[in-house]
Amino acid sequence: MAEQKNIRDEILDSIGEGLLTVDKDFKINFFNRAAEQITGFNREEVLNQFCKYVFRCELCESKCPIGLILESGSPLYDFKSSIEIKDGTRKPVKLNAAILKNESNEPIGGVISFRDLSEIESIRKDAGSAGNFFGIIGRGKAMQDIFSLVKEIADSDATVLIQGESGTGKELVANAIQATSKRKSKPFVKVNCAVFPETLLASELFGHIKGAFTDAFKDRIGRFELANEGTIFLDEVAEMPFQTQVQLLRVLQEGTFERVGESIPRKADVRVIAATNLKIDEALKRSKLREDLYYRLNVIPIFIPPLRDRREDIPYLVKSFIKEYSKAYNKEIDDIEDSALDVLMNYTWPGNVRELENVIEYLVVRAKNMTIRLENLPSGIGSSLSTEKQISEFKKENPSELLQLLEKHKWNKTKAAEELGIGRTTLWRMLKNLKND
């Protein structure tokens, strides 16, 4: 048994993420080597200590991650928070949490794994400062207008509805709204309404009392109570069951709610930011979203355009992601060939910014040189043939428009290429082909 424990501990010490386990009293009973490196604490300093008194996670003031999963029964994934490390400073982390059970399937504690985000957050803030807004890269007019709107509503508690396709960055915009608001020092609670079963979502949002339903073994507070005096972000709000939409409508209209199984009204001083990737007209027509709830949510509407409609941002996103993942994977990659960038500029990006980020991570992981080359691109992204076709069509149909565009930008080829949604090399080849005619 002791030998098996040593082997287990060696395995857990070898992983790159920080990992700790706690017992049912929330006392730390395991702390791996990566956790020591991230936090600065030696395991002897934290073993048998209450987790919240050591790390003072942002959630600890209201409800710790282990407490949430012990009550809800649902694991916590990719939750961004911050912890206090040994030198007294705070460090941003992304954590996962799950319940530990014994052979009888009874909860005996919990496990938390976490990753240090401090370097990545620093890179995000520094990259392209002129077009970087709380981690959102956007140099074009559409994104700059969104940044301006977020600044304008900083002193407001008005409800916000963010619309946009999957992968456009709705959560990042929600983060920016909260970070610039007068509630920025208060709790910021996020709920993805699409991941909870219909029977559990109301409990997750509003809490329940003991005996309200099967497995409700004790009273539990919901996310609205956790977010009191702060902000709650309801992602995929149009996926919320109709009955729960009625309860949310009451919160927005009256500022009150009831826990599941209880008839006592409770106050909710919470600012609501909601988001959906569904087209509102279709959601209303298909009765996915109540019309009265939509109008209550849509006080301040924000629409994030898909990446294919803001191609001028692609070069800046590419460079930012290259810098971020080069640092994360300890690579020395600092550029991308114009021909490769041309292909990225001309791809339709159905997965939007999220898909682009995944592609750049793939390229950085596989890169063997300091520059990403055309041949490194995944086969599904396309080929330079699409660029050649674009040059041919532009040359054939628009020989004068290119010159007019260059004159508009006073022959600044970079700006002209951005407006066309192409790379600098493609523009140079267009000019060369026109000259040879």
C-alpha positions in Angstrom: 0.0 0.0 0.0 2.8 2.4 0.9 4.6 1.6 -2.3 1.5 2.3 -4.4 1.1 5.6 -2.6 4.7 6.6 -3.4 4.2 5.7 -7.1 1.0 7.8 -7.1 2.8 10.7 -5.5 5.6 10.5 -8.0 3.2 10.6 -10.9 1.3 13.6 -9.5 4.6 15.3 -8.8 5.7 14.9 -12.5 2.7 16.8 -14.0 3.1 20.4 -15.0 -0.1 21.7 -13.4 -0.3 22.5 -9.7 -2.5 20.0 -7.9 -3.8 19.8 -4.3 -6.4 17.7 -2.5 -8.4 18.5 0.5 -10.5 16.4 2.9 -14.1 17.0 3.9 -13.0 19.7 6.3 -11.2 21.6 3.5 -7.8 20.9 5.0 -5.0 20.3 2.5 -3.7 16.7 2.5 -1.7 16.6 -0.8 0.3 19.3 -2.6 2.4 18.4 -5.6 5.7 19.9 -6.8 4.2 22.1 -9.5 1.9 23.7 -6.8 5.0 24.5 -4.8 6.7 26.2 -7.7 3.6 28.2 -8.6 2.7 29.3 -5.1 6.1 29.5 -3.4 4.9 27.4 -0.5 6.6 24.1 0.5 4.2 21.3 1.0 5.1 21.1 4.7 3.9 24.7 5.1 0.4 24.0 3.8 -0.4 20.4 4.7 -3.3 20.2 7.3 -4.0 23.9 6.8 -7.4 25.2 5.7 -7.2 25.8 1.9 -8.9 29.2 2.0 -6.6 30.6 4.7 -3.6 29.7 2.7 -4.5 30.8 -0.9 -7.4 33.2 -0.3 -8.9 32.4 -3.7 -11.3 35.1 -5.1 -14.1 32.6 -4.6 -13.2 31.9 -0.9 -15.0 35.0 0.4 -18.3 33.6 -0.9 -17.9 29.9 -1.7 -14.7 27.9 -2.4 -14.5 25.8 -5.6 -14.6 22.5 -3.5 -17.6 23.8 -1.6 -19.4 24.5 -4.9 -18.7 21.0 -6.4 -19.5 19.2 -3.1 -23.0 20.9 -3.1 -23.7 20.8 -6.8 -22.1 17.5 -7.7 -20.8 19.0 -10.9 -17.1 19.4 -11.6 -15.7 22.9 -12.2 -13.7 23.4 -15.5 -11.4 26.1 -16.7 -12.4 28.6 -14.0 -10.3 31.7 -14.0 -9.6 33.2 -10.6 -6.6 34.4 -8.6 -4.8 33.1 -5.5 -2.5 34.7 -2.9 1.0 33.2 -3.1 3.7 33.1 -0.4 5.1 36.6 -1.0 1.7 38.2 -0.5 1.0 39.0 -4.1 -1.9 37.6 -6.2 -1.4 35.4 -9.1 -4.0 34.7 -11.9 -4.8 31.0 -12.3 -7.1 28.8 -14.3 -8.4 25.9 -12.2 -10.4 22.7 -12.4 -12.1 21.1 -9.4 -13.7 17.7 -8.8 -15.0 15.6 -6.0 -13.0 12.7 -4.5 -15.0 9.7 -3.5 -14.3 6.5 -1.6 -15.1 2.9 -2.7 -18.7 3.4 -1.5 -19.1 6.4 -3.8 -19.2 8.8 -0.8 -17.6 12.2 -1.0 -14.4 12.3 1.0 -13.0 15.6 -0.2 -11.9 17.3 -3.4 -9.1 17.8 -5.9 -8.0 21.1 -7.5 -5.6 21.4 -10.4 -4.5 24.9 -11.4 -2.3 26.6 -14.0 -0.3 29.8 -13.7 -1.7 32.4 -16.0 0.5 35.4 -14.9 2.9 35.3 -17.9 0.1 34.8 -20.4 -2.0 37.6 -18.9 1.1 39.9 -19.0 1.6 39.0 -22.7 -2.1 39.7 -23.5 -1.9 43.1 -21.9 1.3 44.1 -23.6 0.6 42.8 -27.1 -0.3 45.5 -29.5 -1.4 48.0 -26.9 -3.1 50.3 -29.4 -5.5 47.6 -30.3 -5.6 45.6 -27.1 -8.5 46.2 -24.8 -8.5 44.0 -21.7 -7.2 41.1 -23.7 -9.4 41.7 -26.8 -7.4 42.4 -30.0 -9.2 44.7 -32.4 -7.8 47.5 -34.6 -10.8 47.8 -36.9 -13.7 50.2 -36.5 -16.2 47.5 -35.4 -14.1 46.5 -32.4 -13.0 50.0 -31.6 -16.7 51.0 -31.4 -17.3 48.1 -29.0 -14.4 49.3 -26.8 -15.8 52.8 -26.8 -19.2 51.6 -25.8 -17.8 49.5 -22.9 -16.0 52.6 -21.6 -19.2 54.7 -21.9 -21.3 52.3 -19.8 -18.6 52.0 -17.1 -20.7 53.9 -14.5 -24.0 52.1 -15.4 -25.6 49.0 -13.8 -27.8 48.5 -16.9 -28.2 45.0 -18.2 -26.1 44.0 -21.3 -26.9 41.5 -24.0 -23.9 40.4 -26.0 -24.6 38.7 -29.3 -22.2 37.0 -31.7 -21.3 33.6 -33.2 -19.5 31.0 -31.2 -15.8 31.9 -30.8 -16.1 35.6 -31.4 -15.1 36.5 -27.8 -18.3 37.3 -26.0 -16.9 36.2 -22.6 -13.9 38.5 -23.2 -16.2 41.5 -23.8 -18.1 40.5 -20.6 -14.8 40.5 -18.7 -14.0 44.0 -20.1 -17.4 45.3 -19.0 -16.9 44.0 -15.5 -13.3 45.2 -15.3 -14.3 48.8 -16.2 -17.5 48.9 -14.1 -18.0 50.3 -10.6 -18.6 46.7 -9.4 -15.1 45.6 -10.5 -14.0 44.9 -7.0 -17.1 42.8 -6.2 -17.8 39.1 -7.1 -17.9 38.2 -10.8 -19.8 34.9 -11.3 -20.1 33.1 -14.6 -22.7 30.5 -15.6 -23.0 28.7 -18.9 -26.7 28.0 -19.1 -26.2 25.3 -21.8 -24.2 22.9 -19.7 -26.6 22.3 -16.8 -29.6 19.9 -17.1 -33.0 21.6 -17.0 -33.7 20.3 -13.5 -30.5 21.6 -12.1 -30.1 25.1 -13.7 -32.7 26.8 -11.4 -30.9 25.3 -8.4 -27.5 26.4 -9.8 -28.8 30.0 -10.3 -31.1 30.5 -7.3 -30.1 27.8 -4.8 -32.3 25.2 -3.1 -33.4 24.1 0.3 -32.9 20.7 1.9 -35.4 18.2 0.5 -36.4 20.3 -2.5 -35.6 17.4 -4.8 -33.7 14.1 -4.8 -30.1 14.5 -3.7 -30.9 17.9 -2.1 -29.4 16.8 1.2 -28.8 20.3 2.6 -29.5 24.0 1.8 -27.4 25.5 -1.0 -27.0 29.0 -2.1 -27.1 29.8 -5.8 -25.0 31.9 -8.2 -27.1 35.0 -7.7 -26.4 35.0 -4.0 -22.7 34.3 -4.7 -22.7 37.4 -7.0 -24.5 39.7 -4.5 -23.4 43.3 -5.0 -21.4 42.1 -8.0 -22.0 40.9 -11.6 -23.3 37.7 -13.0 -22.5 36.6 -16.6 -25.1 34.3 -18.1 -23.6 32.7 -21.2 -25.9 31.0 -23.8 -28.9 32.6 -22.1 -31.2 31.5 -24.9 -30.6 27.9 -23.9 -32.2 28.5 -20.6 -35.5 26.5 -20.0 -38.7 28.6 -20.3 -39.6 28.2 -16.6 -36.1 29.4 -15.6 -36.5 32.3 -17.9 -39.6 33.3 -16.0 -37.6 33.3 -12.7 -34.8 35.3 -14.3 -37.4 37.8 -15.6 -38.5 38.3 -12.0 -35.0 39.0 -10.9 -34.6 41.7 -13.6 -38.0 43.3 -12.9 -38.2 43.1 -9.1 -34.7 42.2 -7.9 -36.0 39.2 -6.1 -35.9 35.4 -6.4 -36.8 32.3 -4.4 -34.6 29.2 -3.8 -36.0 26.0 -5.3 -38.4 24.5 -2.8 -38.8 27.7 -0.8 -41.4 30.5 -0.9 -39.4 33.2 0.8 -38.4 36.1 -1.5 -34.7 37.0 -1.4 -33.1 40.2 -2.7 -30.6 40.2 -5.5 -28.3 43.2 -6.0 -26.7 41.8 -9.1 -25.8 43.4 -12.4 -26.6 41.0 -15.3 -24.6 40.5 -18.4 -26.0 37.9 -20.8 -24.8 36.4 -24.1 -26.1 34.2 -26.9 -24.8 32.9 -30.1 -28.3 32.4 -31.5 -29.9 34.8 -33.9 -32.5 36.6 -31.9 -35.1 36.6 -34.6 -34.8 32.8 -34.9 -34.7 32.3 -31.1 -37.9 34.3 -30.6 -39.6 32.6 -33.6 -38.7 29.1 -32.3 -39.8 30.1 -28.8 -36.2 29.5 -27.5 -36.2 32.9 -25.8 -39.2 34.7 -24.2 -39.9 38.0 -25.9 -40.4 39.9 -22.6 -37.1 38.5 -21.2 -35.3 39.6 -24.4 -36.4 43.2 -24.0 -35.3 43.1 -20.4 -31.9 41.8 -21.3 -31.4 44.0 -24.3 -31.0 47.3 -22.5 -27.5 47.7 -23.9 -27.0 45.5 -26.9 -23.5 44.6 -28.1 -23.0 42.7 -31.3 -19.6 41.2 -32.0 -19.0 40.7 -35.7 -17.6 37.3 -36.9 -13.9 37.3 -37.8 -14.7 37.0 -41.5 -16.2 40.5 -41.3 -13.2 42.1 -39.6 -10.3 40.6 -41.5 -8.2 43.7 -40.7 -7.8 42.4 -37.2 -6.3 39.1 -38.3 -2.7 40.1 -38.6 -2.7 41.6 -35.0 -4.5 38.5 -33.6 -2.0 36.3 -35.3 1.0 38.2 -33.9 -0.5 38.3 -30.4 -1.2 34.5 -30.4 2.3 33.7 -31.8 3.8 35.7 -28.9 1.5 34.2 -26.3 2.0 30.6 -27.3 5.7 31.0 -28.0 6.1 32.0 -24.4 3.8 29.3 -23.2 5.7 26.5 -25.1 9.2 28.1 -24.6 9.7 28.6 -28.3 11.5 31.4 -30.1 9.0 32.2 -32.9 8.6 35.8 -33.8 7.1 36.0 -37.3 5.0 34.4 -40.0 5.6 34.4 -43.7 3.5 36.8 -45.8 2.3 33.9 -48.0 1.1 32.0 -44.9 -0.6 35.2 -43.5 -2.3 35.6 -46.8 -3.9 32.2 -46.5 -5.1 33.0 -42.9 -6.4 36.3 -44.1 -8.5 34.7 -46.9 -9.8 31.8 -44.9 -13.5 32.1 -43.8 -12.9 31.2 -40.1 -16.2 29.5 -39.2 -14.9 29.0 -35.7 -14.0 32.7 -35.5 -11.2 33.9 -33.1 -11.3 30.7 -31.1 -10.5 28.7 -34.3 -7.7 31.1 -35.2 -6.2 30.8 -31.8 -6.3 27.0 -31.9 -4.6 27.1 -35.4 -1.8 29.4 -34.1 -1.2 27.2 -31.1 -1.0 24.2 -33.4 1.6 26.1 -35.6 3.7 27.1 -32.7 3.7 23.6 -31.2 4.9 22.2 -34.5 7.2 25.0 -35.7 10.9 24.1 -36.1 12.0 27.5 -37.2 11.7 31.1 -35.9 9.2 31.9 -38.7 5.9 30.1 -39.4 5.9 29.1 -43.1 3.2 28.4 -45.6 3.9 24.6 -45.6 3.3 24.5 -41.8 -0.4 25.4 -42.2 -3.0 22.7 -41.5 -4.4 21.3 -44.7 -8.0 22.2 -43.7 -7.2 25.9 -43.6 -6.7 26.2 -47.4 -3.9 26.8 -49.8 -2.2 29.7 -51.6 -4.4 28.7 -54.6 -7.2 30.8 -53.2 -4.9 33.8 -53.0 -3.8 33.2 -56.7 -7.5 33.1 -57.7 -8.2 36.3 -55.8 -5.3 38.1 -57.6 -6.5 36.8 -60.9 -10.1 38.0 -60.3 -9.0 41.4 -59.0 -6.7 41.9 -61.9 -9.4 41.0 -64.4 -12.3 42.9 -63.0 -10.9 45.8 -60.9 -7.7 47.1 -62.5 -8.4 50.7 -61.5 -9.8 50.1 -58.0 -6.5 49.0 -56.7 -4.8 52.3 -57.8 -7.7 54.3 -56.3 -7.4 52.4 -53.0 -3.6 53.1 -52.9 -4.2 56.8 -53.6 -6.8 56.8 -50.8 -4.2 55.6 -48.4 -1.4 57.8 -49.9 0.3 54.6 -51.2 0.6 53.1 -47.8 0.6 49.5 -48.9 0.1 48.1 -45.4 -3.2 50.0 -44.9 -4.4 49.2 -48.4 -3.7 45.5 -47.9 -5.6 45.6 -44.6 -8.7 47.2 -46.2 -8.6 44.5 -48.9 -8.2 41.8 -46.3 -5.0 40.4 -47.8 -1.3 40.3 -46.9 1.4 42.6 -48.0 2.9 40.0 -50.4 -0.4 39.5 -52.2 -0.7 43.3 -52.7 2.8 43.5 -54.1 2.1 40.6 -56.5 -1.1 42.4 -57.6 0.9 45.5 -58.4 3.5 43.5 -60.2 0.8 41.8 -62.4 -0.8 45.1 -63.2 2.6 46.6 -64.2 3.3 43.6 -66.5 -0.1 44.0 -68.4 
